[in-house]
Structures are given as structure tokens and as C-alpha cells.
């Protein structure tokens, strides 16, 4: 393909400006040609900074999708509109990169998968933590069988005090939840990917709205308004898989804990284990002795991009566009992201009802 890929971005807020637009703008194969936001000035600002000559600005995404020259759409809107916009874009013959989480509900996520299959277009979800150096290395370790059968894992997404107080993060209607669906989703995606296990059997979940009720609370991003804090401040889950494997999931924006980790996992297998809690560590047994190996990425020169060490956001954008050019599957498959949404939804339902949720009964 010699012509440039014409990309549009729907939703020109924080995630678009800190991740998608800077990374896409570095790619020679890409032309950023359309920008849409319900606040037109944000779309205009993004177009002025990143847009190709003649790029268009929209307030209505349907008008943007009517442009048949657009090849790819990045959906960077609140969670409540992910499915609606992604499905419309796929039906308009566009490839779609949708920010995480895939959708608010598993029904919406399933509809997105089905729309991608009907349209023949590619759909991927923005789980950018898969592209980190430690993640890619650990994935190769898992694929080579060095850990054996991974039967126990932990998904970590704990912040001590880092509640996002801007945008719609605290709005349950628009987001579908708090830290579980916001950062817990990254940790769970990473864990399932490492295990290559997408067949959940049952979950038991708990959510808490304890610290969110406090006024004038200490917080990295400034105090929040308790009246507007309508989502959980922490959530925890116990997940069993069809093959007998167990996963624990911990997530918080505000928790009185010094054990802080985000978008990390710990794995235990029959031949060895691994964790990301203090860098990447691999552990096991060799010649009758236990060993622990810490992997050093300080001098890694594998993933260079334009003369610099590539960030996960840049690598995500590059590999996504290359999957379109080369007609290969994206690294994050929609069927995998659907299972993440399915588990998150079940955890919320379990927390609400106080009962375990079994997937064969849903």
C-alpha cells in the first residue's frame, strides 16, 4: 500500500492528546484527516496541532463517518459510547481502534465483535500495557513454556491516592464503574494474555465506596467532590477458570496501602513463576536449588523507533497500522477484550448481589 492511511479520531480529550495523536503523528504511513468532539474547540485544537492539510473538524461523529476516504477511526470517548461509535464506524467500512475498556457491558462488547465480523474490518482495543518491554518479554517466557501450566495469578491495579478528578471518571452512568473498569481492566487483560486463558467459569467480587465519601481528601490530582463520586473507590475479585486456574484481581484509586502496583501481574506455574512487582522477576527451581532472576531492561536496544527507544503507546500505534497495511491480526483481538469485559461485568454483578456469578448460568 503506497497511499497513506487516512485516520480519524473521535473524542479529542485527554487520552487522545496524551496517547493516540502524538503516536499516530510519528508514523509516515498515517495522515490524520478528521477530528470530532462534542466540544468543537477541542477538535479544532487537535486538528491545528496534528491535522494534515485540509483536515476536517466535526461535532457529530455520524457526519465524520460519512467520509468514504477515511480508512481508520480511533474511538477515544467515554465508555458509554464506545460500542455505539465503534459499531457505526465498522458499518461505515472503517477499521477501528477503540480505547479500553471495550464497552460498559458484555452485551455491547459482543455486538462490537459481531459488527467486526460482519464488516470484515479490523477491530482492536487500546490495552497498551501489552506493548511494554517487560510485558513482551514475559509473554515470550510464557509462550516458550518456561513457567509450565500457569494455574494461579494475581492482577494488580492499586493506587494509594490517585483518583482521576477530571472528565467523567467519577460518573457511573458514563463510565460504568470506577477503578475496576478503568485500571483493573488493564491488569486483567495483561494477566489473561500471559496465561492465554479466556474461559472463565465463575467470579466473586466486592466493591467499596469508603474513601470516596471523604471531603478535602489528600489526592495526587486534587480533592474530589464526594457528591460527584458515584463509582467505587476500590474493587476486588476472585476468578476461577474452566481449566481450574485461579486469578485474584485487586484495583483501587484510593486505598490505605503501601503495596502500590498498576497494570502488573504475578504468575505461578508448574515449572516456574514470575512477577512485575519489583521490575520483572522470574523464579523457579534448577538442579535442586531455587533461583530468582531479575531481568534488566536498562540497555535494551531491541525496540528502537526513529532512533529512540519506543514507548508502548508508539509501538501500539505502529503495530496497529502495520496490521492494517499487511492484513494481519492485531495484537489485541476483540474476542479477548470481550472476555475482559465479561469478567468485569460479572464482578460488578457479584458485588451488587453478594453472590458468585457463574458464566454458564448467564
RAHUKA-V431274 format. One record per helix or strand. SS is the DSSP state (hx for helix, st for strand). FROM is the first residue (numbers start at 1). TO is the last residue. Records with the same first field share a line. If there is no record, write none. Layout:
BEGIN
SS->FROM-TO, FROM-TO
END
This chain:
BEGIN
st->5-10, 30-36, 56-58, 72-75, 95-98, 123-125, 150-158, 161-161, 200-208, 234-241, 246-252, 254-254, 261-269, 272-275, 280-286, 289-295, 304-305, 308-309, 357-358
hx->14-25, 40-50, 61-65, 79-91, 106-119, 128-131, 133-143, 172-175, 179-195, 211-213, 226-228, 312-326, 334-353, 359-361
END
